[in-house]
Amino acid sequence: MQTSNRLLDDLAKVASGAASTIAGIKDEINGLIRQQMERLLGDLDLVSREEFEAVKATAATARAEQEKLEKRVVELEAKLSAPKKPRTSRARKAAKPEG
């Protein structure tokens, strides 16, 4: 009986050692995959989240300004195309240069 317990203890130690070795190999593989992915992503020349958000905010500001200017152009075009009022005699005198 003593021999079988010892044999089981040895098998448990071997299994434990194998499990820790497998965990180490898993960690090593994960590290290599992470390095490879970081290198590939670095080669793609992608922008960071901060840069993207900054450009997005700039684009939103530019879009709002463009819409504001479009409204202003429409208003100015409406003023230009509105029928002109006849000038009064006072306005005509002020508009004519004396000479």
KARAFEN-V44314 format. One record per residue. RES is the residue in three letters. PHI is phi in whole degrees, 0 to 359 (* if undefined). OMEGA is omega in radians with two decimals (999 if undefined). D_FIRST is the distance of its C-alpha to the first C-alpha in whole Angstrom. Layout:
RES/PHI/OMEGA/D_FIRST
RES/PHI/OMEGA/D_FIRST
This chain:
MET/*/-3.13/0
GLN/299/-3.11/4
THR/292/-3.12/5
SER/292/3.09/5
ASN/295/3.13/6
ARG/293/3.11/9
LEU/297/3.11/10
LEU/294/3.08/11
ASP/297/3.11/12
ASP/296/3.11/14
LEU/296/3.11/15
ALA/295/3.11/17
LYS/295/3.13/19
VAL/295/3.13/20
ALA/296/3.12/21
SER/295/3.11/23
GLY/297/3.13/24
ALA/295/3.14/26
ALA/296/3.14/27
SER/291/3.09/29
THR/294/3.13/30
ILE/296/3.10/31
ALA/296/3.10/33
GLY/296/3.11/35
ILE/297/3.12/36
LYS/300/3.12/37
ASP/298/3.14/39
GLU/295/3.12/41
ILE/296/3.11/42
ASN/300/3.11/43
GLY/296/3.13/45
LEU/295/3.12/46
ILE/295/3.13/48
ARG/299/3.11/49
GLN/299/-3.14/51
GLN/296/3.13/52
MET/295/3.11/54
GLU/298/3.12/55
ARG/293/3.12/57
LEU/296/3.13/58
LEU/293/3.08/59
GLY/295/3.12/61
ASP/288/-3.12/63
LEU/283/3.12/64
ASP/58/3.11/66
LEU/277/3.11/66
VAL/271/3.10/67
SER/280/-3.14/65
ARG/298/-3.14/65
GLU/296/3.12/68
GLU/297/3.13/70
PHE/298/-3.13/70
GLU/297/3.12/71
ALA/295/3.13/73
VAL/292/3.12/75
LYS/297/3.12/75
ALA/294/3.11/76
THR/297/3.13/79
ALA/295/3.12/80
ALA/295/3.10/80
THR/296/3.13/82
ALA/296/3.12/84
ARG/296/3.12/84
ALA/297/3.12/86
GLU/295/3.13/88
GLN/297/3.11/89
GLU/297/3.10/90
LYS/298/3.13/92
LEU/292/3.09/94
GLU/298/3.11/94
LYS/299/-3.13/95
ARG/295/3.11/98
VAL/296/3.12/99
VAL/299/3.12/100
GLU/297/3.14/102
LEU/294/3.09/104
GLU/296/3.11/105
ALA/295/3.12/106
LYS/295/-3.12/108
LEU/290/-3.09/110
SER/271/3.10/110
ALA/293/3.12/112
PRO/299/-3.10/115
LYS/280/3.08/117
LYS/280/3.09/119
PRO/294/-3.14/123
ARG/284/3.03/124
THR/278/-3.13/126
SER/298/3.13/130
ARG/295/3.14/128
ALA/292/3.12/125
ARG/293/3.13/127
LYS/296/-3.13/129
ALA/291/-3.12/126
ALA/281/-3.12/125
LYS/280/3.05/128
PRO/282/3.13/129
GLU/273/-3.14/132
GLY/188/999/134
